[in-house]
């Protein structure tokens, strides 16, 4: 059996039954094409963590019992004239319009809150109506800030701004509901355009909207730019327009198949699976270039064009099959990490790579066959740009193989140190677009009032009373005090936020009536078995700082005898589960390396081939990790994913090199001569494919999403290092380790 485990027979079957295969390909392509209008991208970051573990389960349960602030829309009003009676009344109108919004289940603002009145026990507006002077407005707002802890979370201390929250109806956010809600809110705000004040919109729905729009833009840019850059690289290599078109067709069809399959299987893309279109495109381009290069060489050597297609399938597609297998292994290794988002990415990639291989061994041979019958004639030699560097590399391998091999092994060993020193890092803002206006607004809210990044503490109540007994209220007060000590005054809200009304003689029934039933459910469940306190963290905190705050809070709760209270929140979930994901992904990368090397050994039936492939395959990863260590970037979520995928791609070049070397040995070439022949014949194809891979992946660097941009940058670096490893280190290792390979293939020389 071949190194491709017989998968090259698919190509031979294609040539044997071209009409049947063509009909199947057309039917499947039309099916995938029909899915294109249904393409959607899910911007919900919670999907990334779904089913990831304890923190996800706690967070979901909390949302089901209380509702949370994670889907709320925040409106920040900034004005130096906020105490102007006319301005404050205009803002009251805005608050009323927000409350009447079709998507609103409730609102929270200085205007929506009411406070008990001492004279008759009824509730009155927290901000009195029809105030006559700026001094009266300022006095009312300052009174609220001083005497109502809830207002400290909404009104800026110097009275230059305040925050309004809208709690959307979850049922109305389904489908395109979130986008319609944001559009409706923006339209509403536009009616209040006035130089006296500035109104800004932020919050998780707006963050998701920005992520979604950036992902849609990326998908179009990645696919279009990838095809254009791949075509130009192919044109540089083949020096003919139609040659470049032939090399481009199979990758384009691969992307169409992947897009259609993702929509059919998962229903939508995520910001992670969105990257796959660019990845599949460049991977398919690389294999297409290998195939076309070999076919062109056989044609130039005098073989009939159609026979050259058959011979190329026999010689090249086994290596392409093996590279597909190792790349699938790399993708599947990601699936050991928790979370639905990573799992979908892993499975989608594992399905996409075989599709690219099928396009290579079915669509491309049929396209080449049709082109030659229509009179296409390839150029006699590849571009000199791809061959000029080969003679110097051959001399380096021939004359300097020992020092190069020694330096390669030494560098490999030294780079193991940063590999074990890298630590996982995570920051929420890495997921948001560069220059995010919503993020800037969130930071302004952080500085002025409570904040947009909540941490929740759920407190079991002992008496199960919806109005909270004195003993249970004391537990809530204790938690509230602990959170204020850690997060600061004015950064916490809970049922205890209204204790000054209790001290004034109002009953809890009156207080909760003033708050309203919707907000009451943010503090205590309808059953009266759980209460919740919310603290607000700065938006820009990294995972390490969030975990430190959680651990400090947990320790203080236990010391106060409240060890049964639980801490949650999306930022808590992401801080803990992201680090766990990164560590598991790192384990998966190690597994992928070991399994891939093992598969290569089995395919070539030689432990020597597996051994010699270890350094050029693993060194690029270590080199990229060295960069991450020196730069201080650390291991982020997409960092490990990019390393894993780049490894799967980088192995391809090594396999093609070793495949040609083994074939040369089996053709009675001596060890050193076979290495030089392989470098001469495979080197240009390796350069061309790496150029395509890097050009296609470079497009990703220009994504406005930092995590996606980092993914592209690390892939390019890893692929470039892999090319150096395959053209410099691998030939030197082969020649330097001549004793191991002199009898390889039965040739004792």
BAPA-444127 format. One record per residue (C-alpha): residue number from 1; x negated, y negated, z negated. Coordinates in Angstrom, 2 decimals, padded with zeros to 5 digits, m for minus. Example, Ala and Ser with C-alpha at 12.3 -4.5 7.8 and 13.67 -1.06 7.14 Angstrom:
<recs>
  resi        x        y        z
     1  m012.30   004.50  m007.80
     2  m013.67   001.06  m007.14
</recs>
This chain:
<recs>
  resi        x        y        z
     1   000.00   000.00   000.00
     2  m001.18  m003.56   000.74
     3  m002.02  m006.21  m001.87
     4   001.46  m007.62  m001.19
     5   003.03  m004.35  m002.40
     6   004.58  m003.83   001.05
     7   006.62  m007.06   001.10
     8   005.03  m008.02   004.43
     9   007.32  m005.44   006.02
    10   010.11  m008.03   005.82
    11   008.25  m009.98   008.49
    12   007.76  m006.91   010.65
    13   011.46  m006.08   010.35
    14   012.19  m009.65   011.50
    15   010.17  m009.11   014.68
    16   011.78  m005.71   015.24
    17   015.37  m006.94   014.82
    18   015.16  m010.68   015.64
    19   018.82  m011.15   016.58
    20   020.19  m009.58   013.38
    21   017.75  m011.48   011.16
    22   018.46  m014.72   013.01
    23   022.21  m014.27   012.45
    24   021.65  m013.65   008.70
    25   019.36  m016.67   008.40
    26   021.82  m018.93   010.19
    27   024.72  m017.76   007.99
    28   022.76  m018.30   004.75
    29   021.44  m021.67   005.93
    30   024.96  m022.85   006.78
    31   026.18  m021.69   003.35
    32   023.42  m023.72   001.65
    33   024.06  m026.69   003.92
    34   027.71  m026.67   002.86
    35   026.60  m027.16  m000.77
    36   024.66  m030.37  m000.06
    37   027.71  m032.69  m000.47
    38   028.28  m031.09  m003.90
    39   024.83  m032.00  m005.24
    40   024.96  m033.57  m008.70
    41   022.31  m034.22  m011.34
    42   023.13  m033.77  m015.02
    43   021.44  m036.49  m017.08
    44   022.47  m035.02  m020.45
    45   019.27  m034.47  m022.46
    46   021.18  m032.25  m024.91
    47   021.36  m029.62  m022.15
    48   017.57  m029.36  m022.43
    49   017.88  m028.18  m026.05
    50   021.05  m026.11  m025.81
    51   020.72  m022.82  m027.75
    52   017.19  m023.79  m028.82
    53   017.57  m022.85  m032.48
    54   018.59  m023.93  m035.97
    55   018.33  m027.69  m035.42
    56   020.52  m027.52  m032.30
    57   023.17  m025.44  m034.09
    58   023.22  m027.85  m037.05
    59   023.51  m030.85  m034.77
    60   026.38  m029.36  m032.75
    61   028.26  m028.37  m035.91
    62   027.80  m031.88  m037.30
    63   029.21  m033.40  m034.11
    64   032.22  m031.09  m034.23
    65   033.00  m031.93  m037.86
    66   032.35  m035.68  m037.93
    67   031.68  m036.94  m034.47
    68   028.35  m038.75  m034.25
    69   026.90  m042.03  m033.04
    70   025.01  m040.24  m030.25
    71   027.53  m041.01  m027.48
    72   028.47  m044.50  m028.61
    73   028.03  m047.58  m026.45
    74   026.25  m050.48  m028.14
    75   026.87  m054.10  m027.13
    76   024.27  m056.60  m028.35
    77   025.32  m060.24  m028.40
    78   022.51  m062.80  m028.71
    79   023.18  m066.51  m029.13
    80   021.65  m069.53  m030.86
    81   025.20  m070.92  m031.02
    82   026.86  m067.93  m032.66
    83   028.23  m070.09  m035.48
    84   030.04  m072.36  m033.00
    85   033.76  m071.73  m033.73
    86   034.53  m071.59  m030.00
    87   031.78  m069.00  m029.42
    88   032.84  m066.83  m032.35
    89   036.45  m066.82  m031.14
    90   035.31  m065.87  m027.64
    91   033.41  m062.97  m029.18
    92   036.57  m061.97  m031.06
    93   038.33  m061.77  m027.69
    94   035.50  m059.58  m026.38
    95   035.84  m057.31  m029.41
    96   039.59  m057.02  m028.86
    97   039.08  m056.23  m025.17
    98   036.52  m053.60  m026.16
    99   039.00  m052.05  m028.58
   100   041.65  m051.89  m025.82
   101   039.23  m050.30  m023.33
   102   040.74  m047.19  m021.76
   103   037.74  m045.07  m022.82
   104   037.67  m046.22  m026.46
   105   038.72  m043.99  m029.33
   106   037.65  m046.70  m031.76
   107   035.28  m049.60  m032.23
   108   033.09  m051.04  m034.95
   109   032.25  m054.74  m035.07
   110   032.50  m057.67  m037.46
   111   035.92  m058.30  m035.90
   112   037.28  m054.75  m036.14
   113   036.49  m054.42  m039.84
   114   038.95  m055.57  m042.44
   115   038.41  m056.10  m046.15
   116   040.81  m055.85  m049.06
   117   042.16  m059.17  m050.28
   118   041.94  m059.76  m054.03
   119   045.17  m061.73  m054.36
   120   047.61  m059.19  m052.92
   121   045.59  m055.99  m052.33
   122   046.26  m055.96  m048.60
   123   043.50  m056.07  m045.98
   124   042.46  m059.12  m043.99
   125   040.02  m059.62  m041.06
   126   036.41  m059.40  m042.21
   127   035.71  m062.47  m040.03
   128   038.47  m065.05  m040.74
   129   040.33  m066.41  m037.75
   130   040.52  m070.04  m036.57
   131   037.51  m071.36  m038.48
   132   036.99  m075.07  m037.86
   133   033.26  m075.71  m038.25
   134   029.85  m074.10  m037.73
   135   029.25  m074.30  m041.49
   136   032.43  m072.35  m042.16
   137   031.47  m069.66  m039.61
   138   027.94  m069.41  m041.05
   139   029.28  m069.12  m044.59
   140   031.69  m066.33  m043.57
   141   029.01  m064.35  m041.71
   142   026.46  m064.78  m044.52
   143   029.06  m063.68  m047.05
   144   029.65  m060.53  m045.01
   145   025.94  m059.78  m044.79
   146   025.41  m060.29  m048.51
   147   028.48  m058.49  m049.82
   148   029.23  m055.83  m047.19
   149   026.46  m053.28  m046.47
   150   028.21  m052.28  m043.25
   151   027.79  m055.80  m041.94
   152   024.05  m055.73  m042.56
   153   023.95  m053.09  m039.83
   154   025.81  m055.31  m037.40
   155   024.88  m058.97  m037.99
   156   021.36  m060.33  m037.48
   157   020.00  m061.99  m040.59
   158   019.40  m065.41  m038.98
   159   022.89  m065.30  m037.41
   160   021.55  m065.29  m033.85
   161   023.22  m062.05  m032.84
   162   025.41  m059.11  m033.75
   163   026.25  m055.63  m032.52
   164   029.54  m054.06  m031.47
   165   029.97  m050.30  m031.04
   166   032.52  m048.49  m028.91
   167   033.25  m044.86  m029.74
   168   034.30  m043.19  m026.47
   169   036.90  m040.47  m026.15
   170   034.86  m037.29  m025.42
   171   037.59  m035.83  m023.20
   172   037.46  m038.86  m020.91
   173   033.69  m038.58  m020.44
   174   033.93  m035.27  m018.58
   175   032.98  m035.18  m014.91
   176   032.19  m038.68  m013.72
   177   033.92  m040.23  m016.74
   178   030.71  m041.51  m018.31
   179   029.71  m043.34  m015.12
   180   033.18  m044.88  m014.84
   181   033.06  m045.96  m018.48
   182   029.71  m047.70  m018.03
   183   030.93  m049.42  m014.86
   184   034.05  m050.59  m016.68
   185   032.00  m051.94  m019.60
   186   029.61  m053.77  m017.28
   187   032.56  m055.31  m015.44
   188   034.09  m056.40  m018.74
   189   030.82  m058.00  m019.87
   190   030.46  m059.81  m016.54
   191   033.62  m061.86  m017.30
   192   031.83  m063.31  m020.33
   193   028.91  m064.74  m018.40
   194   028.05  m067.96  m020.23
   195   024.76  m069.81  m020.88
   196   025.65  m070.10  m024.58
   197   025.23  m066.37  m025.21
   198   023.72  m063.23  m023.71
   199   025.47  m059.84  m023.79
   200   023.51  m056.60  m023.26
   201   024.62  m052.97  m023.08
   202   022.71  m049.99  m024.46
   203   023.14  m046.64  m026.22
   204   022.84  m042.96  m025.26
   205   025.41  m043.08  m022.40
   206   023.45  m045.90  m020.78
   207   020.15  m044.06  m021.33
   208   021.62  m040.99  m019.65
   209   022.90  m043.15  m016.80
   210   019.42  m044.59  m016.26
   211   017.91  m041.10  m016.36
   212   020.53  m039.87  m013.90
   213   019.98  m042.71  m011.45
   214   016.21  m042.30  m011.64
   215   016.54  m038.55  m011.01
   216   018.77  m039.11  m007.97
   217   016.32  m041.63  m006.58
   218   013.42  m039.26  m007.26
   219   015.10  m036.36  m005.46
   220   015.55  m038.39  m002.28
   221   012.05  m039.90  m002.46
   222   010.34  m036.60  m003.28
   223   011.97  m034.66  m000.46
   224   011.60  m037.37   002.21
   225   008.04  m038.34   001.28
   226   007.01  m034.69   000.87
   227   008.21  m033.82   004.37
   228   006.57  m036.90   005.90
   229   003.23  m036.39   004.12
   230   003.25  m032.67   004.87
   231   003.99  m033.35   008.53
   232   001.16  m035.90   008.75
   233  m001.28  m033.48   007.11
   234  m000.19  m030.71   009.46
   235  m000.61  m033.11   012.40
   236  m004.14  m033.90   011.18
   237  m004.89  m030.19   011.04
   238  m003.29  m029.02   014.31
   239  m003.69  m032.23   016.33
   240  m000.37  m031.71   018.12
   241   003.10  m033.03   017.35
   242   004.84  m029.69   017.96
   243   002.24  m027.82   015.92
   244   003.02  m030.09   012.98
   245   006.76  m029.59   013.55
   246   006.34  m025.79   013.46
   247   004.39  m026.01   010.18
   248   007.10  m028.29   008.72
   249   010.21  m026.31   009.66
   250   009.81  m023.41   007.22
   251   009.21  m025.68   004.18
   252   012.23  m027.79   005.12
   253   014.43  m024.69   005.39
   254   013.03  m023.44   002.04
   255   014.11  m026.65   000.31
   256   017.58  m026.44   001.88
   257   017.94  m022.86   000.63
   258   016.81  m023.79  m002.88
   259   019.13  m026.81  m003.09
   260   022.12  m024.77  m001.95
   261   021.30  m021.91  m004.34
   262   020.90  m024.22  m007.36
   263   024.30  m025.79  m006.71
   264   025.89  m022.35  m006.22
   265   024.33  m020.82  m009.37
   266   024.04  m023.67  m011.89
   267   026.48  m026.25  m010.48
   268   024.05  m029.15  m010.84
   269   020.41  m030.18  m011.10
   270   018.75  m031.48  m014.25
   271   015.87  m033.96  m014.44
   272   013.59  m030.88  m014.70
   273   015.04  m028.68  m011.94
   274   015.09  m031.83  m009.80
   275   011.27  m031.55  m009.62
   276   011.58  m028.15  m007.94
   277   012.51  m029.56  m004.53
   278   009.10  m031.26  m004.33
   279   007.32  m028.19  m005.73
   280   008.96  m025.73  m003.36
   281   008.30  m028.09  m000.48
   282   004.56  m028.31  m001.11
   283   004.20  m024.60  m001.96
   284   006.01  m023.64   001.24
   285   003.87  m026.11   003.19
   286   000.70  m024.54   001.81
   287   001.71  m021.01   002.79
   288   002.97  m022.22   006.16
   289  m000.42  m023.81   006.83
   290  m002.23  m020.57   005.93
   291   000.05  m018.64   008.28
   292  m000.31  m021.12   011.15
   293  m004.09  m021.44   010.75
   294  m004.54  m017.69   011.04
   295  m002.17  m017.43   013.99
   296  m004.02  m020.25   015.78
   297  m007.39  m018.60   015.21
   298  m006.20  m015.27   016.60
   299  m004.69  m017.08   019.58
   300  m007.96  m018.95   020.21
   301  m009.84  m015.64   020.09
   302  m007.80  m014.43   023.06
   303  m004.99  m012.45   021.44
   304  m001.54  m012.72   023.02
   305   000.50  m015.34   021.13
   306   003.31  m012.97   020.14
   307   000.90  m010.23   019.17
   308  m000.97  m012.84   017.11
   309   002.26  m013.50   015.19
   310   002.57  m009.79   014.34
   311  m001.09  m009.54   013.37
   312  m000.80  m012.66   011.20
   313   002.12  m011.11   009.35
   314   000.03  m008.00   008.72
   315  m003.06  m009.91   007.59
   316  m001.75  m013.02   005.83
   317   001.70  m012.25   004.45
   318   000.42  m009.62   001.93
   319  m001.67  m012.35   000.30
   320   001.33  m014.71   000.49
   321   003.48  m012.06  m001.18
   322   000.92  m011.63  m003.97
   323   000.70  m015.41  m004.48
   324   004.49  m015.55  m004.65
   325   004.46  m012.83  m007.32
   326   001.88  m014.66  m009.46
   327   003.76  m017.96  m009.08
   328   007.02  m016.24  m010.10
   329   005.17  m014.86  m013.14
   330   004.10  m018.43  m013.99
   331   007.71  m019.64  m013.77
   332   009.10  m016.71  m015.74
   333   006.54  m017.26  m018.49
   334   008.32  m020.55  m019.18
   335   011.52  m018.70  m020.08
   336   010.09  m017.56  m023.44
   337   010.53  m021.15  m024.68
   338   013.86  m021.90  m026.39
   339   016.44  m024.17  m024.78
   340   018.76  m023.89  m021.79
   341   016.97  m026.64  m019.85
   342   013.62  m024.82  m019.78
   343   015.36  m021.51  m019.04
   344   017.20  m023.01  m016.05
   345   013.95  m024.49  m014.75
   346   012.16  m021.14  m015.14
   347   014.89  m019.09  m013.46
   348   015.39  m021.63  m010.67
   349   011.66  m021.62  m009.94
   350   011.54  m017.84  m010.05
   351   014.33  m017.75  m007.44
   352   012.92  m020.59  m005.34
   353   009.47  m019.06  m004.75
   354   010.81  m015.83  m003.17
   355   013.01  m017.99  m000.95
   356   009.94  m019.86   000.24
   357   008.26  m016.52   000.97
   358   011.30  m015.27   002.89
   359   011.30  m018.44   004.98
   360   007.62  m017.86   005.69
   361   007.96  m014.26   006.91
   362   011.32  m014.62   008.68
   363   012.04  m018.16   009.83
   364   008.45  m019.15   010.68
   365   007.63  m016.10   012.88
   366   010.91  m016.57   014.74
   367   010.17  m020.28   015.21
   368   006.63  m019.58   016.47
   369   007.95  m016.90   018.81
   370   010.57  m019.27   020.24
   371   008.00  m022.07   020.61
   372   005.50  m019.94   022.55
   373   008.24  m018.67   024.86
   374   009.19  m022.29   025.50
   375   005.62  m023.06   026.54
   376   003.95  m024.35   023.34
   377   000.15  m024.06   023.53
   378  m001.96  m024.79   020.43
   379  m005.18  m026.79   020.43
   380  m008.42  m024.85   020.69
   381  m009.87  m025.85   017.31
   382  m008.70  m027.39   014.03
   383  m009.50  m031.00   013.18
   384  m013.14  m031.71   012.36
   385  m011.92  m033.45   009.18
   386  m011.15  m030.00   007.77
   387  m014.34  m028.28   008.88
   388  m017.03  m030.94   008.32
   389  m017.51  m030.13   004.65
   390  m017.82  m026.35   005.11
   391  m021.52  m026.21   006.24
   392  m022.76  m028.13   003.14
   393  m020.66  m025.88   000.91
   394  m022.09  m022.79   002.61
   395  m025.64  m024.02   002.01
   396  m024.83  m024.77  m001.63
   397  m023.42  m021.27  m002.13
   398  m026.34  m019.64  m000.32
   399  m029.21  m021.55  m001.94
   400  m027.82  m022.74  m005.24
   401  m025.50  m019.93  m006.25
   402  m027.33  m019.08  m009.50
   403  m027.35  m022.58  m011.09
   404  m023.79  m023.24  m009.86
   405  m022.59  m019.93  m011.29
   406  m024.38  m020.57  m014.61
   407  m023.00  m024.12  m014.85
   408  m019.51  m022.85  m013.99
   409  m019.57  m020.22  m016.74
   410  m021.07  m022.67  m019.26
   411  m018.47  m025.34  m018.48
   412  m015.74  m022.70  m018.78
   413  m016.93  m021.74  m022.27
   414  m017.33  m025.35  m023.45
   415  m013.87  m026.33  m022.23
   416  m012.31  m023.69  m024.47
   417  m012.88  m026.05  m027.43
   418  m010.41  m028.79  m026.35
   419  m008.01  m026.02  m025.32
   420  m007.68  m025.00  m028.97
   421  m007.76  m028.60  m030.27
   422  m004.80  m029.97  m028.30
   423  m001.72  m030.65  m030.41
   424   001.92  m030.96  m029.23
   425   003.31  m034.50  m029.08
   426   006.77  m035.80  m028.23
   427   008.32  m039.24  m027.90
   428   011.94  m039.86  m026.94
   429   011.15  m042.86  m024.72
   430   009.07  m040.59  m022.46
   431   012.38  m039.38  m021.03
   432   013.64  m042.84  m020.11
   433   012.69  m044.79  m016.96
   434   009.80  m047.24  m017.07
   435   011.05  m050.76  m017.70
   436   014.36  m049.49  m019.10
   437   016.54  m052.50  m019.94
   438   018.67  m050.33  m022.23
   439   015.53  m049.29  m024.15
   440   014.49  m052.94  m024.53
   441   017.94  m053.77  m025.85
   442   017.74  m050.84  m028.28
   443   014.45  m052.15  m029.63
   444   016.05  m055.57  m030.12
   445   018.81  m053.90  m032.15
   446   016.15  m052.02  m034.17
   447   014.48  m055.30  m035.11
   448   017.64  m057.24  m035.86
   449   020.11  m054.80  m037.39
   450   020.61  m051.11  m038.11
   451   019.31  m049.37  m035.02
   452   020.28  m046.96  m032.23
   453   018.43  m043.81  m033.38
   454   020.54  m042.26  m036.17
   455   019.53  m039.60  m038.69
   456   022.42  m037.82  m040.39
   457   022.62  m036.24  m043.83
   458   025.67  m034.03  m044.39
   459   026.59  m033.70  m048.06
   460   028.73  m030.77  m049.30
   461   031.55  m032.06  m051.54
   462   032.46  m029.96  m054.55
   463   036.09  m030.95  m055.08
   464   037.40  m030.83  m051.49
   465   039.33  m034.10  m051.88
   466   039.72  m036.25  m048.70
   467   039.73  m039.38  m050.93
   468   036.49  m038.26  m052.69
   469   036.51  m037.71  m056.43
   470   034.19  m039.67  m058.70
   471   031.73  m036.79  m058.99
   472   031.54  m036.33  m055.22
   473   031.28  m040.07  m054.66
   474   028.31  m040.11  m057.02
   475   026.62  m037.52  m054.78
   476   027.22  m039.73  m051.74
   477   025.84  m042.76  m053.62
   478   022.72  m040.80  m054.56
   479   022.08  m039.82  m050.92
   480   022.78  m043.39  m049.78
   481   020.22  m044.72  m052.27
   482   017.59  m042.17  m051.21
   483   018.01  m043.12  m047.55
   484   017.82  m046.84  m048.30
   485   014.58  m046.29  m050.23
   486   013.08  m044.52  m047.20
   487   014.59  m046.36  m044.23
   488   015.24  m049.77  m045.77
   489   018.16  m051.93  m046.86
   490   020.75  m052.46  m044.16
   491   019.64  m049.32  m042.30
   492   022.14  m046.91  m043.92
   493   025.91  m046.49  m043.76
   494   028.11  m044.05  m045.68
   495   031.22  m044.01  m047.83
   496   029.07  m045.64  m050.52
   497   028.65  m048.69  m048.27
   498   031.96  m049.92  m049.70
   499   031.24  m049.43  m053.41
   500   031.33  m053.21  m053.97
   501   035.05  m053.04  m053.18
   502   035.45  m050.29  m055.77
   503   033.69  m052.51  m058.29
   504   036.16  m055.27  m057.40
   505   039.02  m052.98  m058.42
   506   040.19  m051.63  m055.06
   507   041.09  m047.96  m054.77
   508   039.40  m045.69  m052.29
   509   042.73  m045.37  m050.47
   510   042.71  m049.13  m049.89
   511   039.07  m049.11  m048.84
   512   039.53  m046.32  m046.29
   513   042.69  m048.01  m045.00
   514   040.55  m051.06  m044.33
   515   037.99  m048.98  m042.48
   516   040.59  m047.15  m040.44
   517   041.10  m043.40  m039.88
   518   038.58  m043.14  m037.04
   519   035.68  m044.63  m039.01
   520   036.72  m042.75  m042.12
   521   036.06  m039.50  m040.24
   522   032.49  m040.75  m039.72
   523   032.03  m040.65  m043.51
   524   034.14  m037.69  m044.70
   525   035.88  m034.76  m043.01
   526   039.66  m034.57  m043.00
   527   039.38  m031.49  m045.23
   528   037.28  m033.39  m047.77
   529   034.60  m030.69  m047.91
   530   031.74  m032.68  m046.34
   531   030.55  m036.28  m046.40
   532   027.98  m037.86  m044.12
   533   025.44  m040.62  m044.59
   534   023.69  m042.15  m041.57
   535   020.28  m043.83  m041.52
   536   018.94  m045.62  m038.46
   537   015.34  m045.15  m037.29
   538   013.36  m047.29  m034.84
   539   013.92  m046.09  m031.27
   540   010.20  m045.93  m030.46
   541   009.22  m043.44  m033.18
   542   007.28  m040.39  m031.98
   543   008.00  m036.82  m033.05
   544   005.30  m036.86  m035.73
   545   006.76  m039.95  m037.43
   546   010.30  m038.54  m037.21
   547   009.20  m035.26  m038.81
   548   007.42  m037.16  m041.59
   549   010.62  m039.11  m042.34
   550   012.68  m035.92  m042.31
   551   010.27  m034.16  m044.67
   552   010.19  m037.17  m047.01
   553   013.99  m037.30  m047.03
   554   014.30  m033.56  m047.60
   555   011.87  m033.67  m050.52
   556   013.74  m036.58  m052.13
   557   017.10  m034.80  m051.72
   558   015.78  m031.64  m053.37
   559   014.25  m033.63  m056.21
   560   017.68  m035.24  m056.79
   561   019.34  m031.81  m056.95
   562   020.89  m032.12  m053.50
   563   019.06  m029.30  m051.78
   564   022.33  m028.16  m050.19
   565   022.45  m031.33  m048.05
   566   021.31  m030.88  m044.46
   567   019.51  m033.32  m042.15
   568   020.29  m033.59  m038.45
   569   020.53  m035.92  m035.46
   570   019.44  m035.81  m031.84
   571   016.10  m037.41  m032.68
   572   015.56  m034.81  m035.42
   573   016.54  m032.03  m033.02
   574   014.22  m033.28  m030.28
   575   011.30  m033.92  m032.68
   576   011.32  m030.37  m034.04
   577   012.57  m028.31  m031.11
   578   010.34  m030.09  m028.56
   579   007.22  m029.22  m030.55
   580   008.42  m025.61  m030.84
   581   009.11  m025.56  m027.09
   582   005.63  m026.89  m026.32
   583   003.97  m024.27  m028.52
   584   006.00  m021.49  m026.94
   585   005.25  m022.82  m023.45
   586   001.56  m022.80  m024.31
   587   001.89  m019.14  m025.31
   588   003.71  m018.53  m022.03
   589   000.86  m020.11  m020.09
   590  m001.62  m017.74  m021.69
   591   000.67  m014.81  m020.89
   592   000.99  m016.00  m017.27
   593  m002.80  m016.17  m016.90
   594  m003.33  m012.67  m018.32
   595  m000.50  m011.07  m016.32
   596  m001.53  m012.79  m013.08
   597  m005.15  m011.66  m013.42
   598  m003.89  m008.14  m014.20
   599  m001.61  m008.15  m011.11
   600  m004.50  m009.35  m008.94
   601  m006.62  m006.47  m010.24
   602  m003.88  m003.95  m009.45
   603  m003.21  m005.45  m006.00
   604  m006.88  m005.33  m004.99
   605  m007.38  m002.06  m006.90
   606  m010.50  m003.52  m008.48
   607  m011.28  m004.76  m011.98
   608  m014.22  m006.61  m010.44
   609  m011.92  m008.80  m008.33
   610  m009.76  m009.51  m011.38
   611  m012.86  m010.41  m013.41
   612  m014.34  m012.74  m010.78
   613  m010.96  m014.51  m010.38
   614  m010.70  m015.41  m014.08
   615  m013.00  m018.44  m014.09
   616  m011.85  m020.21  m010.89
   617  m008.22  m019.66  m011.90
   618  m008.38  m020.59  m015.57
   619  m011.06  m023.33  m015.33
   620  m008.72  m025.86  m013.59
   621  m006.31  m025.58  m016.53
   622  m009.14  m026.07  m019.01
   623  m010.40  m029.05  m017.01
   624  m006.96  m030.68  m017.11
   625  m006.66  m029.96  m020.82
   626  m010.06  m031.61  m021.30
   627  m008.62  m034.74  m019.68
   628  m005.57  m034.61  m021.98
   629  m007.83  m034.21  m025.01
   630  m010.18  m037.05  m024.05
   631  m007.33  m039.40  m023.09
   632  m005.39  m038.61  m026.28
   633  m002.24  m037.74  m024.30
   634  m001.90  m034.39  m026.05
   635   000.45  m031.61  m025.03
   636   003.82  m032.98  m024.00
   637   006.81  m031.01  m022.74
   638   006.17  m031.46  m019.03
   639   002.40  m031.24  m019.62
   640   002.53  m027.53  m020.35
   641   005.10  m026.95  m017.61
   642   002.85  m028.69  m015.08
   643  m000.19  m026.69  m016.21
   644   001.75  m023.44  m015.88
   645   003.14  m024.23  m012.44
   646  m000.15  m025.68  m011.20
   647  m001.87  m022.49  m012.34
   648   000.63  m020.41  m010.38
   649  m000.04  m022.52  m007.29
   650  m003.83  m022.64  m007.80
   651  m004.03  m018.83  m007.91
   652  m002.77  m018.81  m004.31
   653  m006.04  m020.15  m002.89
   654  m008.11  m017.63  m004.84
   655  m005.96  m014.76  m003.57
   656  m006.28  m015.90   000.05
   657  m010.07  m016.23  m000.37
   658  m010.44  m012.79  m001.94
   659  m008.06  m011.24   000.60
   660  m010.25  m012.42   003.48
   661  m013.43  m011.39   001.63
   662  m012.10  m007.86   001.07
   663  m011.02  m007.57   004.70
   664  m014.50  m008.66   005.82
   665  m016.11  m006.02   003.60
   666  m013.80  m003.39   005.03
   667  m014.94  m004.51   008.49
   668  m018.54  m003.52   007.57
   669  m019.81  m007.00   006.70
   670  m022.36  m007.11   003.89
   671  m021.58  m008.77   000.58
   672  m023.27  m012.14   001.14
   673  m022.31  m012.26   004.81
   674  m018.66  m011.59   003.90
   675  m018.68  m014.48   001.41
   676  m020.10  m016.88   004.02
   677  m017.67  m015.69   006.69
   678  m014.75  m016.13   004.28
   679  m015.87  m019.62   003.31
   680  m016.17  m020.57   006.98
   681  m012.81  m019.14   008.02
   682  m010.65  m019.73   004.95
   683  m012.26  m022.98   003.75
   684  m010.49  m025.29   006.25
   685  m007.13  m023.72   005.43
   686  m007.79  m024.16   001.68
   687  m008.64  m027.83   002.24
   688  m005.57  m028.40   004.40
   689  m003.20  m026.67   001.99
   690  m004.64  m028.50  m001.02
   691  m004.28  m031.79   000.84
   692  m000.62  m030.96   001.46
   693  m000.08  m029.82  m002.12
   694  m001.74  m032.92  m003.54
   695  m000.05  m035.28  m001.06
   696   003.37  m033.81  m001.78
   697   002.81  m033.78  m005.54
   698   001.30  m037.28  m005.56
   699   004.75  m038.58  m004.63
   700   005.97  m037.36  m008.03
   701   003.43  m039.65  m009.75
   702   005.46  m042.64  m008.59
   703   008.57  m041.49  m010.44
   704   009.96  m044.10  m012.84
   705   010.43  m041.29  m015.38
   706   007.18  m041.03  m017.41
   707   007.51  m037.29  m018.00
   708   007.99  m036.58  m014.29
   709   005.15  m038.93  m013.31
   710   002.81  m037.19  m015.78
   711   003.88  m033.84  m014.32
   712   002.78  m034.98  m010.85
   713  m000.53  m036.45  m012.04
   714  m001.54  m033.30  m013.90
   715  m000.53  m031.06  m010.99
   716  m002.72  m033.09  m008.61
   717  m005.68  m032.95  m011.01
   718  m005.29  m029.20  m011.56
   719  m004.97  m028.48  m007.82
   720  m008.04  m030.58  m007.01
   721  m010.06  m028.75  m009.67
   722  m008.76  m025.44  m008.31
   723  m010.03  m026.35  m004.83
   724  m013.48  m027.10  m006.25
   725  m013.36  m023.79  m008.09
   726  m012.47  m021.81  m004.97
   727  m014.91  m023.54  m002.60
   728  m017.88  m023.97  m004.95
   729  m017.67  m021.80  m008.07
   730  m016.01  m018.68  m006.61
   731  m018.49  m018.19  m003.70
   732  m021.42  m018.80  m006.08
   733  m020.06  m016.31  m008.61
   734  m019.53  m013.72  m005.88
   735  m023.08  m014.07  m004.54
   736  m024.65  m014.32  m008.02
   737  m022.78  m011.22  m009.09
   738  m023.97  m009.29  m006.04
   739  m024.72  m006.11  m007.94
   740  m021.06  m005.80  m008.85
   741  m019.90  m006.22  m005.26
   742  m022.61  m004.66  m003.09
   743  m020.77  m001.35  m002.92
   744  m017.33  m002.98  m002.67
   745  m015.22  m001.63   000.17
   746  m017.65   001.27   000.60
   747  m020.42  m000.94   002.06
   748  m023.69  m000.52   000.09
   749  m025.20  m003.93   000.94
</recs>
